[in-house]
């Protein structure tokens, strides 16, 4: 995972912690759409590739959901008791 995150393609994306919640939510929707497309392709293309795509896209969806959750937790910490 660490090697994947350090790839130039990923380091160029910047730090997600500076993104607005709506930006992350939009990216989550985009990744969910890509997951749906990968699932739809299961019956139309090479099944091994489709399964790999589904696995990768599901991980992307989960990652964006966790980014949103982490961002919300950090906002909660800023609230006064």
C-alpha positions in Angstrom: 0.0 0.0 0.0 2.8 2.4 0.9 4.4 1.8 -2.5 1.2 2.5 -4.3 0.7 5.8 -2.4 4.2 7.0 -3.3 3.6 6.5 -7.0 3.9 9.8 -8.9 0.3 9.5 -10.0 -0.8 9.4 -6.4 1.6 12.0 -4.9 0.4 14.5 -7.5 -3.1 14.3 -6.1 -2.1 16.2 -3.0 -3.3 15.8 0.6 -7.0 14.9 0.8 -7.2 16.3 4.3 -7.2 19.8 2.8 -10.2 18.9 0.6 -13.7 20.1 1.4 -16.3 17.4 2.4 -18.3 18.1 -0.7 -15.2 17.5 -2.8 -14.6 14.2 -1.2 -18.3 13.3 -1.5 -18.2 14.1 -5.2 -15.2 11.8 -5.6 -17.0 9.1 -3.7 -19.9 9.3 -6.1 -17.5 9.1 -9.1 -15.8 6.0 -7.6 -19.2 4.5 -6.9 -20.1 5.0 -10.5 -16.9 3.3 -11.6 -17.6 0.4 -9.3 -21.1 0.0 -10.8 -19.6 0.1 -14.3 -17.1 -2.6 -13.3 -19.9 -4.7 -11.9 -21.9 -4.3 -15.1 -18.9 -5.4 -17.1 -18.7 -8.7 -15.3 -20.8 -10.4 -18.0 -19.4 -8.5 -20.9 -15.6 -8.7 -20.7 -12.9 -11.0 -19.3 -14.1 -12.1 -15.9 -10.7 -12.1 -14.4 -10.2 -8.5 -15.4 -13.7 -7.5 -14.3 -13.1 -9.1 -10.9 -9.9 -7.2 -10.5 -11.6 -4.0 -11.5 -14.4 -4.6 -9.1 -12.0 -5.2 -6.2 -10.0 -2.0 -7.0 -13.0 0.2 -7.4 -14.6 -1.2 -4.2 -11.4 -0.3 -2.4 -11.5 3.2 -3.9 -15.1 3.6 -2.7 -14.1 2.5 0.8 -11.1 4.8 0.9 -13.2 7.9 0.0 -15.8 6.9 2.6 -13.1 6.6 5.2 -11.6 10.0 4.2 -15.1 11.6 4.7 -15.4 9.9 8.1 -12.0 11.0 9.2 -12.7 14.6 8.1 -16.0 14.6 10.0 -14.2 13.3 13.1 -11.7 16.1 12.9 -14.6 18.6 12.5 -16.2 17.2 15.6 -13.0 17.7 17.6 -13.1 21.4 16.8 -16.5 21.8 18.3 -16.7 23.3 21.8 -18.2 20.9 24.4 
